[in-house]
C-alpha cells in the first residue's frame, strides 16, 4: 500500500509540476523523496545560471543589433572596453550565486509539509510579484515624465528666438596666410598678401547672392570675455565684453534702442562704448545721456604719437548707443549685461557672410571657386550659425534622448512584468472565476474584478512618481534662468500612455479568462 501510494503521489506530482509556477512547491515535493542539500543548491544554482546566461546573451544581441541607431541617437560613438567583459563575467558568476542563497536557505529549512500545502495557495507569491511590479511602474512612470519634460524643454530651447538673426549666416575661413609671418618679410611679399586679401573682398562684393559680409575675430557666440566695468559712481559690474565692428550689429539684426552705432573712427585705436539694456540697468542708468563707463583693467593698448604706450578704456567713456537684449549663449543662462567696444574692422580673420534666401548652395560653390582662384586650394572650411546654435543644445538633446531610450526600455520591462504576473495571477483564479460565473457574474463584473488590482497598483505608482519626478526636474533645472514649467499636461499624457499600454497587455488575458467554461474548470481544478 505504501509503495502504491508513493507511486501515485509521484505521478500526481509530476503532472502538477508542469502546471504550477512557484518553485517552492517543486522543492517541497522533492524533499519528500529525499532531496539532499547539495543537489538542492546545485539545482537552484544551475537554474539561475542558465537564466542569467540566457539574459546576458539576449542583452548582448540587443546591444549589437541597436549599436548603430543608439550611437546616432546619442550622437556619440559607443565602443567596447575591458569593463564590459568584466561586468559580463561578474554577471555570470556572481548573480546566480547571490540569487541562489535565499531560495536555498528558505527551501532547505522549510518543512516539506508546508511546501506541499502551499500548492493550493499562492497569495504570498502574488503579493511579492505585485510589490516588484509596483516599483517597476514607479520607475517607468518616472522615466516617462522626465522624457516628456526634457523633450519639451529641448523643443522650447530650439524654437525660442535668441534675439538675433541665425538664418543664412555663414562663417568661412577664406584666408590662408601665414599668421606668424615675420616683420622681416619683404615689401613684395606683403604687397602680395594684401593683394590676395583685397581680391577676396572684391569677389565677395561682386557676388549677387551675398547680402553683406564682415571680417572679424568675433561672432555672436564666441570671442567675448568677462571684464569688470564701473560707472561714474564707481559701481563695479562684471560684463561680457566684445570688440566688434559696426557691421556686427547689422549682420545679426540687433535692434538699437537708443543712440546710433558709430560708423567712422579716427584711427584703429578709436573705440566707442555700446551697452545692452541689461547692462544699462545693472549700471543704474535710465537715460543714454547719463551713461558713462570705464574698465578696471585696460581694454586696449595703443601707441601715442610720442611713442608712449597708452592704456585705453580705463577712463570714463560715454555710452553712444543701447541695443536690445539677446541671449549670448545657452538660453538657460539667461540675459547677461553686455558691453560692446566698437572699433574699426580687423583683418586676417574669418569672414561672416549673410546669404540671400535659398542661395546657400550657390554661395558655397562661389566661395570654393574663390579659394581655388586665390590660393589654388580646395581646403575650404565653413560653418552655419544655425548649426553652431544647435551645438549649444547638444547636451540637452542627449539628455532627452537618454531619458526617451530608458523610458522605452522601462515600458517594455514593465509590460513583460505585468504580462507574467497577470498570466500567473489570473491562471490561479480560474476556479474563482468559474464559481462566480456559476453564481451569475457577468462579463462586466469579471473585468472589474480582474482589473481592480492592477488599476490600484498603477494608480499608487503614479501618485508616488509625481512628486519624485517634480523633485528631480527641480534639482536638474534649478540653475536654469529660462525653462518651461512642469504642467499637468505632461502627467496626463503619461497616465494615458501607461493606462493604454497596461490595458492592452491585460485585456487579452482577462478576456480569455472571462470566456472560460465553468464546468471544465471545476472538473479540472
ZADRENFI-474259 format. One record per residue (C-alpha): x, y, z. Coordinates in nm, 4 decimals, decimal comma, always signed. Example, Ala and Ser with C-alpha at 12.3 -4.5 7.8 and 13.67 -1.06 7.14 Angstrom:
2
- +1,2300|-0,4500|+0,7800
- +1,3670|-0,1060|+0,7140
//
This chain:
525
- +0,0000|+0,0000|+0,0000
- +0,2785|+0,2393|+0,0919
- +0,4561|+0,1639|-0,2379
- +0,1385|+0,2237|-0,4416
- +0,0767|+0,5453|-0,2504
- +0,4277|+0,6681|-0,3302
- +0,3903|+0,5777|-0,6967
- +0,0581|+0,7541|-0,7124
- +0,1984|+1,0592|-0,5358
- +0,4958|+1,0640|-0,7732
- +0,2714|+1,0529|-1,0794
- +0,0453|+1,3237|-0,9476
- +0,3447|+1,5362|-0,8515
- +0,4971|+1,5109|-1,1997
- +0,1652|+1,6161|-1,3506
- +0,1292|+1,9160|-1,1229
- +0,4910|+2,0253|-1,1676
- +0,4114|+2,1089|-1,5298
- +0,1224|+2,3289|-1,4243
- +0,2487|+2,5213|-1,1216
- +0,4841|+2,8179|-1,1490
- +0,6073|+2,8555|-0,7939
- +0,9322|+2,6642|-0,7433
- +0,8780|+2,6227|-0,3692
- +0,6196|+2,3541|-0,4449
- +0,8595|+2,1549|-0,6591
- +1,1346|+2,1615|-0,3998
- +0,8878|+2,0692|-0,1247
- +0,7727|+1,7602|-0,3166
- +1,1306|+1,6584|-0,3971
- +1,2312|+1,6833|-0,0326
- +0,9652|+1,4245|+0,0478
- +1,1601|+1,1823|-0,1718
- +1,4914|+1,2585|-0,0038
- +1,6434|+1,5530|-0,1922
- +1,9704|+1,6405|-0,0131
- +2,1217|+1,9845|+0,0492
- +2,3976|+1,9810|-0,2137
- +2,1741|+1,8600|-0,5007
- +1,9141|+2,1169|-0,3928
- +2,1681|+2,4008|-0,4065
- +2,3111|+2,2786|-0,7363
- +1,9668|+2,2630|-0,8942
- +1,8811|+2,6154|-0,7803
- +2,2220|+2,7466|-0,8876
- +2,2114|+2,5769|-1,2297
- +1,8629|+2,7156|-1,2974
- +1,9749|+3,0683|-1,2071
- +2,2960|+3,0266|-1,4061
- +2,1056|+2,9246|-1,7194
- +1,8632|+3,2132|-1,6754
- +2,1494|+3,4590|-1,6238
- +2,3356|+3,3258|-1,9282
- +2,0233|+3,3471|-2,1449
- +1,9550|+3,7013|-2,0228
- +2,3151|+3,8089|-2,0846
- +2,3180|+3,6541|-2,4317
- +1,9922|+3,8281|-2,5190
- +2,1243|+4,1581|-2,3835
- +2,4408|+4,1390|-2,5945
- +2,2396|+4,0502|-2,9038
- +2,0200|+4,3541|-2,8452
- +2,3283|+4,5720|-2,7883
- +2,4836|+4,4561|-3,1136
- +2,1589|+4,4983|-3,3058
- +2,0955|+4,8508|-3,1727
- +2,4526|+4,9834|-3,1625
- +2,4270|+5,1918|-3,4804
- +2,0859|+5,3559|-3,4134
- +2,1733|+5,4174|-3,0472
- +2,5056|+5,5783|-3,1435
- +2,3228|+5,8073|-3,3855
- +2,0563|+5,8866|-3,1290
- +2,3127|+5,9689|-2,8602
- +2,5338|+6,1481|-3,1128
- +2,8302|+5,9598|-2,9713
- +3,0261|+5,6566|-3,0857
- +2,9903|+5,3781|-2,8294
- +3,2892|+5,1432|-2,8099
- +3,3593|+4,8355|-2,6005
- +3,6125|+4,8254|-2,3178
- +3,7567|+4,5766|-2,0715
- +3,4918|+4,6864|-1,8222
- +3,2176|+4,5404|-2,0445
- +3,3724|+4,1949|-2,0337
- +3,4452|+4,2221|-1,6619
- +3,0849|+4,3211|-1,5980
- +2,9558|+4,0336|-1,8113
- +3,1819|+3,7830|-1,6329
- +3,0753|+3,9162|-1,2949
- +2,7135|+3,8923|-1,4038
- +2,7551|+3,5257|-1,4956
- +2,9492|+3,4301|-1,1818
- +2,8051|+3,6434|-0,9041
- +2,4393|+3,6918|-0,9960
- +2,3429|+3,3198|-0,9999
- +2,5304|+3,2706|-0,6722
- +2,3647|+3,5655|-0,4979
- +2,0173|+3,4785|-0,6231
- +2,0580|+3,1167|-0,5139
- +2,1418|+3,1850|-0,1487
- +1,7971|+3,2992|-0,0311
- +1,5886|+3,0269|-0,2012
- +1,8373|+2,7616|-0,0844
- +1,8134|+2,8746|+0,2773
- +1,4373|+2,9001|+0,2565
- +1,3711|+2,5705|+0,0805
- +1,6319|+2,3764|+0,2781
- +1,4877|+2,4696|+0,6157
- +1,1203|+2,4880|+0,5158
- +0,9318|+2,1717|+0,6259
- +0,8127|+1,9713|+0,3235
- +0,4542|+1,9626|+0,4522
- +0,4425|+2,3423|+0,4425
- +0,5618|+2,3450|+0,0808
- +0,3093|+2,0818|-0,0232
- +0,0254|+2,2675|+0,1463
- +0,1225|+2,5820|-0,0427
- +0,0286|+2,4108|-0,3708
- -0,3255|+2,5393|-0,3342
- -0,2223|+2,8843|-0,2129
- -0,0029|+3,1368|-0,3881
- -0,1171|+3,4612|-0,2300
- +0,2263|+3,5341|-0,0842
- +0,3911|+3,4878|-0,4238
- +0,1334|+3,7183|-0,5832
- +0,1982|+3,9842|-0,3178
- +0,5727|+3,9722|-0,3753
- +0,5268|+3,9947|-0,7506
- +0,2836|+4,2833|-0,7102
- +0,5395|+4,4671|-0,4997
- +0,8035|+4,4285|-0,7697
- +0,5532|+4,5355|-1,0353
- +0,4683|+4,8406|-0,8255
- +0,8311|+4,9549|-0,8198
- +0,8683|+4,8783|-1,1905
- +0,5777|+5,1089|-1,2663
- +0,7193|+5,3836|-1,0444
- +1,0437|+5,3749|-1,2429
- +0,8579|+5,3582|-1,5749
- +0,6265|+5,6496|-1,4951
- +0,9185|+5,8498|-1,3575
- +1,1267|+5,7987|-1,6717
- +0,8303|+5,8791|-1,8959
- +0,7629|+6,2075|-1,7149
- +1,1297|+6,3037|-1,7355
- +1,1414|+6,2046|-2,1022
- +0,8349|+6,4159|-2,1823
- +0,9632|+6,7141|-1,9863
- +1,3145|+6,7210|-2,1297
- +1,1761|+6,6629|-2,4772
- +0,9511|+6,9668|-2,4391
- +1,2373|+7,1640|-2,2852
- +1,4593|+7,0826|-2,5839
- +1,1815|+7,1807|-2,8270
- +1,1343|+7,5052|-2,6353
- +1,5066|+7,5880|-2,6490
- +1,5389|+7,5108|-3,0197
- +1,2303|+7,7112|-3,1143
- +1,2809|+8,0170|-2,8932
- +1,4369|+8,3115|-3,0704
- +1,7731|+8,4039|-2,9159
- +1,7135|+8,7668|-3,0068
- +1,9406|+8,7819|-3,3099
- +1,9403|+8,6573|-3,6668
- +2,0565|+8,2973|-3,7065
- +1,9325|+8,2019|-4,0519
- +2,1674|+8,2020|-4,3524
- +2,4730|+8,3362|-4,1707
- +2,7958|+8,1672|-4,2708
- +3,1367|+8,1642|-4,1053
- +3,4033|+8,0944|-4,3694
- +3,7789|+8,0592|-4,3378
- +3,8869|+8,2228|-4,6625
- +4,2316|+8,3498|-4,5673
- +4,5194|+8,1038|-4,5863
- +4,8000|+8,3373|-4,4987
- +5,0736|+8,2549|-4,2528
- +4,9544|+8,4229|-3,9363
- +5,3035|+8,4064|-3,7901
- +5,4726|+8,5888|-4,0751
- +5,7889|+8,7766|-3,9778
- +5,8314|+9,1507|-3,9876
- +6,1353|+9,0800|-4,1978
- +5,9098|+8,9827|-4,4874
- +5,9942|+9,1743|-4,7961
- +5,7706|+9,4523|-4,9151
- +5,6908|+9,2447|-5,2209
- +5,5543|+8,9598|-5,0089
- +5,3499|+9,1976|-4,8001
- +5,2032|+9,3556|-5,1117
- +5,1154|+9,0115|-5,2496
- +4,9426|+8,9224|-4,9258
- +4,7450|+9,2460|-4,9221
- +4,6528|+9,1952|-5,2877
- +4,5116|+8,8495|-5,2168
- +4,3046|+8,9850|-4,9296
- +4,1760|+9,2720|-5,1410
- +4,0854|+9,0305|-5,4192
- +3,8803|+8,8161|-5,1786
- +3,6912|+9,1210|-5,0553
- +3,6310|+9,2335|-5,4134
- +3,4872|+8,8932|-5,5083
- +3,2624|+8,8958|-5,2016
- +3,1269|+9,2360|-5,3034
- +3,0643|+9,1131|-5,6581
- +2,8620|+8,8066|-5,5550
- +2,4887|+8,8843|-5,6082
- +2,3803|+8,6237|-5,3505
- +2,5681|+8,7797|-5,0582
- +2,3656|+9,0375|-4,8673
- +2,6600|+9,1608|-4,6607
- +2,9813|+9,0385|-4,5058
- +3,2287|+9,1355|-4,2377
- +3,5829|+9,0392|-4,1449
- +3,6055|+8,9798|-3,7701
- +3,7651|+8,7732|-3,4938
- +3,4347|+8,7865|-3,3063
- +3,0957|+8,6329|-3,3687
- +2,7695|+8,6405|-3,1808
- +2,8606|+8,3193|-2,9951
- +3,2343|+8,3451|-2,9398
- +3,5146|+8,5890|-2,8814
- +3,3843|+8,7699|-2,5737
- +3,5483|+8,7886|-2,2311
- +3,4361|+8,8945|-1,8840
- +3,5619|+9,2415|-1,7875
- +3,4975|+9,4433|-1,4722
- +3,3328|+9,7717|-1,5702
- +3,2489|+10,0679|-1,3480
- +3,0002|+10,3527|-1,3840
- +3,0564|+10,7164|-1,2891
- +2,9735|+10,6263|-0,9285
- +3,2406|+10,3505|-0,9307
- +2,9785|+10,0781|-0,9079
- +3,1515|+9,7620|-1,0247
- +2,9775|+9,5150|-1,2551
- +3,1303|+9,2155|-1,4380
- +3,0170|+9,2164|-1,8002
- +3,0569|+9,0029|-2,1063
- +3,2617|+9,2307|-2,3324
- +3,3020|+9,2036|-2,7093
- +3,5108|+9,4067|-2,9560
- +3,3012|+9,4070|-3,2752
- +3,2971|+9,6267|-3,5820
- +2,9866|+9,8352|-3,6739
- +2,8780|+9,5706|-3,9282
- +2,8321|+9,3258|-3,6387
- +2,5034|+9,4838|-3,5317
- +2,3657|+9,4966|-3,8845
- +2,4696|+9,1413|-3,9703
- +2,2829|+8,9913|-3,6748
- +1,9865|+9,2321|-3,6909
- +2,0437|+9,3634|-3,3394
- +1,7903|+9,6277|-3,2524
- +1,9221|+9,9688|-3,1471
- +1,7028|+10,1185|-2,8734
- +1,8848|+10,4496|-2,8171
- +2,1606|+10,6356|-2,9943
- +2,3399|+10,5194|-3,3080
- +2,6065|+10,2634|-3,3799
- +2,9233|+10,4576|-3,4772
- +3,0399|+10,4103|-3,8329
- +3,3516|+10,6323|-3,8538
- +3,6617|+10,6152|-3,6381
- +3,9730|+10,8292|-3,6072
- +4,2402|+10,5642|-3,6230
- +4,2487|+10,1996|-3,5267
- +4,2547|+10,2781|-3,1507
- +3,9391|+10,4930|-3,1572
- +3,6782|+10,2792|-2,9779
- +3,3208|+10,3611|-2,8792
- +3,1160|+10,2066|-2,5980
- +2,7794|+10,0405|-2,6593
- +2,5763|+9,8637|-2,3882
- +2,2759|+9,6375|-2,3962
- +1,9600|+9,7090|-2,1980
- +2,0574|+9,4685|-1,9177
- +2,3945|+9,6451|-1,8764
- +2,2247|+9,9858|-1,8522
- +2,0001|+9,8522|-1,5784
- +2,2923|+9,6880|-1,3965
- +2,4818|+10,0184|-1,4029
- +2,1795|+10,2106|-1,2751
- +2,1251|+10,4224|-1,5861
- +1,7857|+10,5074|-1,7317
- +1,8974|+10,7641|-1,9922
- +2,1655|+10,7351|-2,2557
- +2,2912|+11,0886|-2,1845
- +2,3836|+10,9954|-1,8267
- +2,5653|+10,6723|-1,9103
- +2,9445|+10,6664|-1,8692
- +3,1508|+10,3560|-1,8038
- +3,5154|+10,2570|-1,7728
- +3,7102|+9,9396|-1,7286
- +3,9022|+9,8340|-1,4208
- +4,1781|+9,6995|-1,6456
- +4,2890|+9,8205|-1,9901
- +4,0623|+9,7196|-2,2749
- +4,3245|+9,8005|-2,5411
- +4,6780|+9,9313|-2,5598
- +4,7837|+10,1914|-2,8165
- +5,0978|+10,3850|-2,9008
- +5,0832|+10,7643|-2,8886
- +5,2464|+10,9993|-3,1382
- +5,5363|+11,0338|-2,8947
- +5,5873|+10,6574|-2,8984
- +5,4469|+10,6069|-2,5479
- +5,2212|+10,3136|-2,4536
- +4,8689|+10,4209|-2,3592
- +4,6116|+10,2058|-2,1830
- +4,2663|+10,2514|-2,3321
- +3,9279|+10,2106|-2,1678
- +4,0372|+10,2908|-1,8121
- +3,8854|+10,6399|-1,8269
- +3,5141|+10,7108|-1,8353
- +3,3715|+10,6660|-2,1848
- +3,0277|+10,7895|-2,2910
- +2,7826|+10,5227|-2,3989
- +2,6896|+10,6090|-2,7585
- +2,4124|+10,3517|-2,8110
- +2,1945|+10,0987|-2,6318
- +2,0864|+9,7768|-2,8033
- +1,8137|+9,5330|-2,7130
- +1,8987|+9,2263|-2,5071
- +1,9731|+8,8914|-2,6647
- +2,0900|+8,5520|-2,5386
- +2,4673|+8,5327|-2,5991
- +2,4914|+8,1618|-2,5169
- +2,2652|+7,8832|-2,3891
- +1,9148|+8,0152|-2,3288
- +1,9004|+7,8646|-1,9791
- +2,1811|+8,1016|-1,8752
- +1,9501|+8,3949|-1,9402
- +2,0161|+8,7543|-2,0438
- +2,3542|+8,8938|-1,9411
- +2,4807|+9,2531|-1,9077
- +2,6974|+9,3097|-2,2143
- +2,9378|+9,5777|-2,3299
- +3,0465|+9,6274|-2,6901
- +3,3728|+9,8115|-2,7523
- +3,3106|+9,9096|-3,1131
- +3,6038|+9,9855|-3,3389
- +3,7300|+9,9515|-3,6959
- +3,7063|+9,6152|-3,8677
- +4,0024|+9,3849|-3,8059
- +4,1799|+9,1869|-4,0755
- +4,3301|+8,8394|-4,1004
- +4,0135|+8,6865|-3,9552
- +3,7229|+8,4687|-4,0543
- +3,4556|+8,6080|-4,2812
- +3,0976|+8,6288|-4,1551
- +2,8610|+8,6299|-4,4515
- +2,4848|+8,6905|-4,4713
- +2,3424|+8,4858|-4,7601
- +2,0315|+8,5643|-4,9641
- +1,7304|+8,3311|-4,9201
- +1,7574|+7,9939|-5,0980
- +2,1066|+8,0748|-5,2282
- +2,3123|+7,8759|-4,9789
- +2,4437|+7,6206|-5,2302
- +2,5342|+7,8878|-5,4854
- +2,7313|+8,0864|-5,2274
- +2,9217|+7,7788|-5,1084
- +3,0214|+7,6942|-5,4672
- +3,1197|+8,0562|-5,5278
- +3,3433|+8,0619|-5,2199
- +3,5069|+7,7334|-5,3212
- +3,5896|+7,8790|-5,6610
- +3,7267|+8,1878|-5,4882
- +3,9580|+7,9738|-5,2761
- +4,0692|+7,7860|-5,5844
- +4,1409|+8,1068|-5,7744
- +4,3271|+8,2904|-5,4962
- +4,5165|+8,0102|-5,3198
- +4,4811|+7,7179|-5,5632
- +4,3449|+7,5023|-5,2821
- +4,0252|+7,3147|-5,2052
- +4,0783|+7,3449|-4,8304
- +3,7576|+7,5374|-4,7634
- +3,6110|+7,5282|-4,4121
- +3,2806|+7,6822|-4,3143
- +3,0011|+7,6545|-4,0564
- +2,6452|+7,7845|-4,0460
- +2,5318|+7,9818|-3,7450
- +2,2219|+7,7630|-3,7095
- +2,4499|+7,4608|-3,6649
- +2,6549|+7,6451|-3,4032
- +2,3366|+7,7339|-3,2148
- +2,2202|+7,3722|-3,2268
- +2,5550|+7,2611|-3,0841
- +2,4793|+7,4694|-2,7774
- +2,1976|+7,2279|-2,7018
- +2,3829|+6,9050|-2,7793
- +2,3821|+6,8044|-2,4134
- +2,0102|+6,8859|-2,3816
- +1,9421|+6,6743|-2,6898
- +2,1465|+6,3883|-2,5470
- +1,9675|+6,4128|-2,2109
- +1,6262|+6,3990|-2,3785
- +1,7342|+6,1020|-2,5936
- +1,8732|+5,9116|-2,2949
- +1,5521|+5,9514|-2,0966
- +1,3494|+5,8533|-2,4020
- +1,5512|+5,5338|-2,4570
- +1,5405|+5,4339|-2,0915
- +1,1705|+5,5137|-2,0714
- +1,1098|+5,2879|-2,3717
- +1,3130|+5,0081|-2,2105
- +1,1269|+5,0574|-1,8819
- +0,7912|+5,0325|-2,0638
- +0,8947|+4,7040|-2,2245
- +1,0167|+4,5612|-1,8924
- +0,7006|+4,6737|-1,7143
- +0,4835|+4,5189|-1,9844
- +0,6715|+4,1909|-1,9553
- +0,6393|+4,2023|-1,5772
- +0,2692|+4,2823|-1,5983
- +0,2125|+4,0116|-1,8565
- +0,3927|+3,7469|-1,6491
- +0,2230|+3,8454|-1,3252
- -0,1236|+3,8665|-1,4765
- -0,0729|+3,5319|-1,6515
- +0,0233|+3,3721|-1,3210
- -0,2408|+3,5503|-1,1136
- -0,5362|+3,5051|-1,3487
- -0,4490|+3,1391|-1,4075
- -0,4557|+3,0842|-1,0304
- -0,8013|+3,2417|-1,0148
- -0,9661|+3,0279|-1,2843
- -1,1569|+2,8311|-1,0207
- -1,2770|+3,1525|-0,8520
- -1,3840|+3,2924|-1,1889
- -1,5722|+2,9732|-1,2710
- -1,7577|+2,9792|-0,9392
- -1,8502|+3,3463|-0,9859
- -1,9834|+3,2731|-1,3369
- -2,1918|+2,9867|-1,1979
- -2,3373|+3,2303|-0,9439
- -2,4378|+3,4764|-1,2159
- -2,1353|+3,7074|-1,2569
- -2,1360|+3,8835|-1,5940
- -1,8527|+3,9908|-1,8199
- -1,8543|+4,3417|-1,6729
- -1,8255|+4,2063|-1,3191
- -1,5329|+3,9815|-1,4165
- -1,3490|+4,2622|-1,5943
- -1,3850|+4,4858|-1,2894
- -1,2745|+4,2035|-1,0623
- -0,9586|+4,1281|-1,2564
- -0,8716|+4,4875|-1,3486
- -0,9191|+4,6301|-0,9992
- -0,5933|+4,5048|-0,8515
- -0,3758|+4,6306|-1,1362
- -0,5515|+4,9667|-1,1508
- -0,4693|+5,0177|-0,7837
- -0,1043|+4,9274|-0,8401
- -0,0700|+5,1629|-1,1384
- -0,2597|+5,4409|-0,9595
- -0,0478|+5,4193|-0,6452
- +0,2711|+5,4091|-0,8532
- +0,1568|+5,7159|-1,0474
- +0,0749|+5,9104|-0,7300
- +0,4158|+5,8293|-0,5825
- +0,6072|+5,9042|-0,9049
- +0,4599|+6,2555|-0,9497
- +0,6354|+6,4290|-0,6568
- +0,9530|+6,2314|-0,7177
- +0,9630|+6,3402|-1,0840
- +0,8893|+6,7006|-0,9891
- +1,1738|+6,6983|-0,7376
- +1,4226|+6,5546|-0,9898
- +1,3207|+6,8104|-1,2534
- +1,3549|+7,0889|-0,9983
- +1,7027|+6,9741|-0,8914
- +1,8200|+6,9460|-1,2534
- +1,6805|+7,2819|-1,3657
- +1,7172|+7,4920|-1,0505
- +2,0047|+7,6923|-1,2035
- +1,8200|+7,7493|-1,5314
- +1,7130|+8,1086|-1,5838
- +1,4850|+8,0067|-1,8695
- +1,2848|+7,6837|-1,8534
- +0,9377|+7,5525|-1,9205
- +0,7002|+7,4869|-1,6300
- +0,6028|+7,1334|-1,5347
- +0,2402|+7,1486|-1,6468
- -0,0345|+6,8992|-1,5761
- -0,0497|+6,8030|-1,9441
- +0,2730|+6,6012|-1,9084
- +0,1271|+6,3978|-1,6208
- -0,1997|+6,3380|-1,8047
- -0,0173|+6,2274|-2,1199
- +0,1980|+5,9832|-1,9205
- -0,1066|+5,8484|-1,7367
- -0,2881|+5,7962|-2,0678
- +0,0092|+5,6121|-2,2196
- +0,0614|+5,3895|-1,9165
- -0,3097|+5,3124|-1,8909
- -0,3351|+5,2273|-2,2614
- -0,0271|+5,0030|-2,2620
- -0,1289|+4,8280|-1,9395
- -0,4852|+4,7754|-2,0594
- -0,3597|+4,6373|-2,3902
- -0,1339|+4,3973|-2,2013
- -0,4133|+4,2756|-1,9738
- -0,7190|+4,2763|-2,1946
- -0,6370|+3,9588|-2,3921
- -0,5739|+3,7521|-2,0803
- -0,8776|+3,8881|-1,8964
- -1,0984|+3,8307|-2,1995
- -0,9706|+3,4736|-2,2233
- -1,0348|+3,4156|-1,8510
- -1,3838|+3,5656|-1,8743
- -1,4713|+3,3265|-2,1601
- -1,3836|+3,0026|-1,9713
- -1,6315|+2,7190|-1,9372
- -1,7090|+2,6889|-1,5613
- -1,7869|+2,3170|-1,5862
- -1,4481|+2,2289|-1,7383
- -1,2561|+2,4406|-1,4906
- -1,4368|+2,2999|-1,1841
- -1,3746|+1,9428|-1,3042
- -1,0028|+2,0027|-1,3802
- -0,9052|+2,2249|-1,0887
//
